[in-house]
Amino acid sequence: MEVLITLAIIVSACFVVMPQIQHTLQDIQGRQYVDELTFNLYMASNTAITRHAAINFIIDPATKTYIISQTAVRPLKIVPLPPDFTLYNTFTLSRFSFNSLGHISKSGTIQVVFPDGKVKKLTLYMAGGRFFAQ
């Protein structure tokens, strides 16, 4: 009988705590995705400088990915969006590029919307030719 009561208390506690754990995991996953996105933007800029070639950054809302490529044939990196997250941007045709000097082709904003509605914005400015992510 005591074992059943203890088991009932543990199961009840799990039902109370589980949604909070899921929310925390989604928050961590979203912050990690935004950090990776920021890193990949800087990596694309530095790759353009190193290769002395334009590097394209394409946001594909249909597949919920972003693609970093030098040519359309062979992408350098394809990064999927975590499940239940949404990615919005203000770039024309959802694309921009970095030239051989690492300069971004245009300013804009990328928004990552979490499943709970929280929004993280990544604003890309053209600062002295190079870009600055805020």
N, C-alpha and C positions, 0 to 999 in steps of 0.2 A: 504494500500500500504506500509506504513512504517513497519507494522507488518511483511509483507512478506519479506521485505529487511532484517529486523533483524533476522528473521528465517533463511533466506538464509545464512547470515553471521555465525550464530551459527552452522548450518549444515556443512558448509565449514570448520570451525574451528575443528569440531569433526573428519572430515576425515583426517585432517592434524595431529591432536594430537593422535588419536587412535592407530596407529602403534607404536608410542613411548611408550604409556602406556602399550601395550601388551609386548613390549621388556623389559620394566622395571619390569613388573610382572613376566616374565620368569626368569629374572636375580635374583629377590628376591627368587623365588621358587627354583632355582638351588642352591643358596647359603644356603638356609634353608636345602635342601636335603644333601648337603655336611656336614653341621654342624651336622645333625641328624646321618649321617653315621659315622662320627668321634665319636660322643657320644656313638653310639651302639657298636663300636669296643672296647671302654673302658669299656662299660657295660658288654660285653661278656668276657673280660679279668677278670673283678672283679667277675662275676658270676662263672667263673671257680674256682677262689680262694675260694669263699664262699661255693660252693657245693662240693669242692674237687673232681672235675670231669672234663673231657675234654669237651669243648664247641666248636662245629663246626660252621664255618662261610662259607656259600655256596652262591656263586654268580651264579644265573641262568639266562643266557642271553635269553633263549627261552621265559621265562615268564616275563622278565625284572623286577626281584625281587632279593633281597638277603634274605637269611634265616639264622637265628641263632637258633641252636638246640643242645640239649644235646644228644638226640637220633633221629633217622630218623622218629620215629613214631609220636612224638609230638613236633613240633617246638615251641621254646620260643617266636619267633618274626618273622614275614614275612613283609618285607617293599617293596612296589612297587616303581618303578622308575616313576617320573612325565612324563606325555605325551610328546612325541617328544624329549626326552632326551635319550642318549645312555650311557651305562656303559661298560667299557672295563677293563680287569685286566691281570696281568702277572703271576697269580698263576696257577700251574699245576692243571688241571681239575676244575679250577675256585673255588678252596676251600682251606681253611687252618683251623687250630684249635688253641685253647689256652689250655695248659695243666693245671693240678690242681694247679700249682703255678702261673698261669696267663701268662706264657711265650708263645709267638707266635711260631708256628711250622716252619714258613719260612718267609723270607722277600719278598716284592713285591710291586707293584703299582696298585692302582685303579684309573681309569680316568672317570670323569663324563663329557660328551660332551653335551653342551647346544645346543638348536636348531639353534642358530646363529653361531655355530662353536667354541665358546669359550670353553676351556678345563680347568677343575680344576683337579689337580693331588693330590692324597693322597698316599704318599709313606710310607710304613710300614717297619721300621728297627728293627732288633733284637738288642736292646741296653741293655747290661748287663742282658740278659735273658728276660727282659720285652720288650715290643714294644714301639716304638716312632712314632707317626703320624706326618708327616710334611705337 
